[in-house]
Amino acid sequence: MSVTSIPVLTIDGPSASGKGTVAERVARALGFHFLDSGALYRLTALSAMKHGVSLDDETRVAELAATLPAAFREGAVWLADEDVTDAIRAEAVGEGASKVAALPAVRAALFDRQRAYRQAPGLVADGRDMGTVIFPDAAAKVFLTASAEARAERRYKQLIEKGNSASLPALVADMQARDARDTARAVAPLKPAPDALLLDTTQMDIESAVQAVLAHYALCQARNK
């Protein structure tokens, strides 16, 4: 089987739209590999913070991205021999990830790394530019979205459940600022691919979103036969 014949389902969308959870469950249902591309950018930001590298230092951050000792094992995310599953979900790291993702050299460093996840029997990839830049030939594409208020409320509940303090108004403002930065960046801006299914999850639960994505993938597969 050639690499290009391996099916890919991309799920893009803004922060806290539910794409990660949906993508992971869809991958499990299909028996496919799973790529959380956002985790690679979060790992890059976390690595820069740990090494005392400024997030504005494009050259040094790109060097870290290119040699990132990252691993995804049994639902956990590792940086070298450290389990950083929770650490990369901190708001400061998410903010940092959004900043380094706007650096062209960093995106270039992670480009081939992301494409290498395309392995048989298939891949479900979630991120912000999976369907537009990394896998433009994907068999099926989905763009998940939700209002900034709904996404902030989801993030707020996640933080409170983990025992962290959080401010809902501050999270809404953060979501809006991150959306503006992600959609306005010069390289690979956040936007749906022309052939992507637009799925608004503001009023949807996770299971409904998963079923909608699986149905879309099945439809695309039927069309491509």
Secondary structure, DSSP 4 states (H G I P E B T S, - for coil): --GGGS-EEEEE-STTSSHHHHHHHHHHHHT-EEEEHHHHHHHHHHHHHHTT--TT-HHHHHHHHHT--EEEETTEEEETTEE-TTGGGSHHHHHHHHHHTT-HHHHHHHHHHHHTT--TT-EEEEESSIIIII-TT-SEEEEEE--HHHHHHHHHHHHHHTT----HHHHHHHHHHHHHHHHH-SSS-S---TTPEEEE-TT--HHHHHHHHHHHHHHHHHHH-
